[in-house]
Amino acid sequence: MKIQIKNLGVLKQAEFSLGDITIICGGNNTGKTYATYALFGFLSSWREVFSRPAKKGRTTSIKNKVIEQLLNEGVVRINLAEYIEQADRILENGCQVYTEQLPEIFAASEDQFAETEFQVILDAGEIHVLDEYGRRLSSANADLFSMTKDKDSLELVVTLLMEKKERTKLPGHVIKKSIEEAIYDIIFSSIFPAPFIASTERTGAAIFRKGLERRGYQDYAMPVEKNLEFMEHLEAIVKKRSFIANQHPEILADFADIIGGEYTINQNDLLYYVPKGKRVKLSMGESSSAVRSLLNMGFYLQHVARPNDLLMVDEPELNLHPENQRRVARLFARLANLGLKVFVTTHSDYIIKELNTLIMLNHDKPHLKRIAEREGYQQAELLSAHQLKVYIAEQAKIKLEGSQRKTLCHTLTPADIDPEFGIESKSFDETIDTMNRIQEQIVWGEK
């Protein structure tokens, strides 16, 4: 899956794809957050936008006669093959609809996105239809209808579960939308991971959680809004258990070591941090900025995360000591090796270099095994170069679409990732080299 962007914020033209771990790094105001928010918005809303016609296109929708047959006969069988054949058209229309919604995603004026294009391109053979599917829709008083797909079948069977005399009360557009969403789920849900985002506003949200709840979120970009909603519903969220809590509690133990304690929420929906080995509960206002920075990621890992989800973290290094930045990088590697995809924007040289170490140690050489054992690295943390996709947000000369000449503009440049030496992080290396050069002049300048 490739994401192509044109005229989005400062990004003139860019393309990127997702790896087990995807990193966008670079200077301030180079488009990292624009790319991140645009991707999160699409992955959060694709089921809805696929069902809507674009202003300049058309969608492949359920015919009215199918709905009429369902209401008359109580059951209808829909051939999924024709929708699979038109997957590219469905995706193209959905991307057009989504592009039209970008002002809402970013809580910004329409003028800023007048020339924006957002497109998702699928590789050949990337579509894997779900083997089985089952969904039942109900009202407050009764079951309405069910939708099922059996294994090895390409038929979606829709069955009304209400008495015939009651069927006229069921709006046709509700049935139509539900069937379309089911079809798109069957075709596309294995491609598009369910996203969770920890935006850079997370530290403040932890403190002002209740005040923000009363104020409302309509003025915020969608990723920030989703962060705030997550914080608002913590009391309900803590009643669930993630696959990590059920199958890999050692991950949560490592996370607790990073924050030096654990989070807790009481029956009155009051949130506390409990430092390890101490009989004290601290409010978020009394806790360190590092504790607040990792709060929503901690609750996500313990209560929400599912295999194949996408964890998106905007600047994970926020308020973290360099040692904890390294530990968070190793945590991301372990999550990726468990099947949870990770997407990160970062300014942290420590995170990049730690990921490099995990790549460089992942070779069958005796001295590397000795180093890994001596320094406390585990096999579950090691990475292969092909698991990472790294992009530098920067100004570079590229060929714009329709032009044969290269133009200097803001884009995302893929970084080279060597199996033995790791990521070429020139956006950091140049700054470090400059600092080293200046210090050498200070120390040796008189000689």
Disulfide bonds with the S-S distance in Angstrom:
none
